[in-house]
Structure formats: C-alpha cells, structure tokens
Amino acid sequence: MLAKRNPIIHAVLFVGLYAFGVAIEYAQEYSNKLLHKRIHGRFDIEDVYANVRGLVLFSAISLVYAAGAFVYKQLNNKVAG
C-alpha cells in the first residue's frame, strides 16, 4: 500500500516512523526540562510501545493486502492467459 509492496521501502518507513516516535517522546521530556515547566507530556515508554503496536498492525494489514493483490493478479493472469 504505502510502500508499493516493496519490503525494503516498507522496512525503511517502519524504522523511520519508529525513530520519529521515540524522538518526539525525548523532545517532550527535553522541552519540559529546558523551559522549567511542564507544557508538554513526558517521556512515556507506554507511548513508544503503542507506536510500535500501531506500526506492526499496519505492517500486518499491508502484508495481507499485498498477498491478496498478488493472488488476485495471478488468478487474473491465468484466466486471461
């Protein structure tokens, strides 16, 4: 879907989104320390786990979609051929 069924692009996106989510958590904690008041959330490992669960769920849905599209294409090629 998002990576046009290329597993390398999908893996790069997965890692990039994971790193972005972790960076946001660290940035929240850093901004609270930098400004000496809490205007953002705090670093929360549960948020990181939730982000990973979302990425894994998206990857699973993407894999099922790609497999379905592959099977559909193969069946259409046999019928047309």
Contact map, one row per residue, 1 for C-alpha under 8 A:
111110000000000000000000000000000000000000000000000000000000010011000000000000000
111110000100000000000000000000000000000000000000000000000000000000000000000000000
111111101100000000000000000000000000000000000000000000000000000000000000000000000
111111000000000000000000000000000000000000000000000000000000000000000000000000000
111111100100000000000000000000000000000000000000000000000000010001000000000000000
001111111100000000000000000000000000000000000000000000000000000000000000000000000
001011111110000000000000000000000000000000000000000000000000000000000000000000000
000001111111000000000000000000000000000000000000000000000000000000000000000000000
001001111111100000000000000000000000000000000000000000000000000000000000000000000
011011111111110000000000000000000000000000000000000000000000000000000000000000000
000000111111111000000000000000000000000000000000000000000000000000000000000000000
000000011111111100000000000000000000000000000000000000000000000000000000000000000
000000001111111110000000000000000000000000000000000000000000000000000000000000000
000000000111111111000000000000000000000000000000000000100000000000000000000000000
000000000011111111100000000000000000000000000000000000000000000000000000000000000
000000000001111111110000000000000000000000000000000000000000000000000000000000000
000000000000111111111000000000000000000000000000000000000000000000000000000000000
000000000000011111111100000000000000000000000000001100100000000000000000000000000
000000000000001111111110000000000000000000000000000000000000000000000000000000000
000000000000000111111111000000000000000000000000000000000000000000000000000000000
000000000000000011111111100000000000000000000001001000000000000000000000000000000
000000000000000001111111110000000000000000000001000000000000000000000000000000000
000000000000000000111111111000000000000000000000000000000000000000000000000000000
000000000000000000011111111100000000000000000000000000000000000000000000000000000
000000000000000000001111111110000000000001110011000000000000000000000000000000000
000000000000000000000111111111000000000000100000000000000000000000000000000000000
000000000000000000000011111111100000000000000000000000000000000000000000000000000
000000000000000000000001111111110000000111100000000000000000000000000000000000000
000000000000000000000000111111111000000111100000000000000000000000000000000000000
000000000000000000000000011111111100000000000000000000000000000000000000000000000
000000000000000000000000001111111110000100000000000000000000000000000000000000000
000000000000000000000000000111111111111101000000000000000000000000000000000000000
000000000000000000000000000011111111110000000000000000000000000000000000000000000
000000000000000000000000000001111111000000000000000000000000000000000000000000000
000000000000000000000000000000111111110000000000000000000000000000000000000000000
000000000000000000000000000000011111110000000000000000000000000000000000000000000
000000000000000000000000000000011011111000000000000000000000000000000000000000000
000000000000000000000000000000011011111110000000000000000000000000000000000000000
000000000000000000000000000000010000111110000000000000000000000000000000000000000
000000000000000000000000000110110000011111000000000000000000000000000000000000000
000000000000000000000000000110000000011111100000000000000000000000000000000000000
000000000000000000000000100110010000000111110000000000000000000000000000000000000
000000000000000000000000110110000000000011111000000000000000000000000000000000000
000000000000000000000000100000000000000001111111000000000000000000000000000000000
000000000000000000000000000000000000000000111111100000000000000000000000000000000
000000000000000000000000000000000000000000011111110000000000000000000000000000000
000000000000000000000000100000000000000000011111111000000000000000000000000000000
000000000000000000001100100000000000000000011111111100000000000000000000000000000
000000000000000000000000000000000000000000001111111110000000000000000000000000000
000000000000000000000000000000000000000000000111111111000000000000000000000000000
000000000000000001001000000000000000000000000011111111100000000000000000000000000
000000000000000001000000000000000000000000000001111111110000000000000000000000000
000000000000000000000000000000000000000000000000111111111000000000000000000000000
000000000000000000000000000000000000000000000000011111111100000000000000000000000
000000000000010001000000000000000000000000000000001111111110000000000000000000000
000000000000000000000000000000000000000000000000000111111111000000000000000000000
000000000000000000000000000000000000000000000000000011111111100000000000000000000
000000000000000000000000000000000000000000000000000001111111110000000000000000000
000000000000000000000000000000000000000000000000000000111111111000000000000000000
000000000000000000000000000000000000000000000000000000011111111100000000000000000
000000000000000000000000000000000000000000000000000000001111111110000000000000000
100010000000000000000000000000000000000000000000000000000111111111000000000000000
000000000000000000000000000000000000000000000000000000000011111111100000000000000
000000000000000000000000000000000000000000000000000000000001111111110000000000000
100000000000000000000000000000000000000000000000000000000000111111111000000000000
100010000000000000000000000000000000000000000000000000000000011111111100000000000
000000000000000000000000000000000000000000000000000000000000001111111110000000000
000000000000000000000000000000000000000000000000000000000000000111111111000000000
000000000000000000000000000000000000000000000000000000000000000011111111100000000
000000000000000000000000000000000000000000000000000000000000000001111111110000000
000000000000000000000000000000000000000000000000000000000000000000111111111000000
000000000000000000000000000000000000000000000000000000000000000000011111111100000
000000000000000000000000000000000000000000000000000000000000000000001111111110000
000000000000000000000000000000000000000000000000000000000000000000000111111111000
000000000000000000000000000000000000000000000000000000000000000000000011111111100
000000000000000000000000000000000000000000000000000000000000000000000001111111110
000000000000000000000000000000000000000000000000000000000000000000000000111111111
000000000000000000000000000000000000000000000000000000000000000000000000011111111
000000000000000000000000000000000000000000000000000000000000000000000000001111111
000000000000000000000000000000000000000000000000000000000000000000000000000111111
000000000000000000000000000000000000000000000000000000000000000000000000000011111
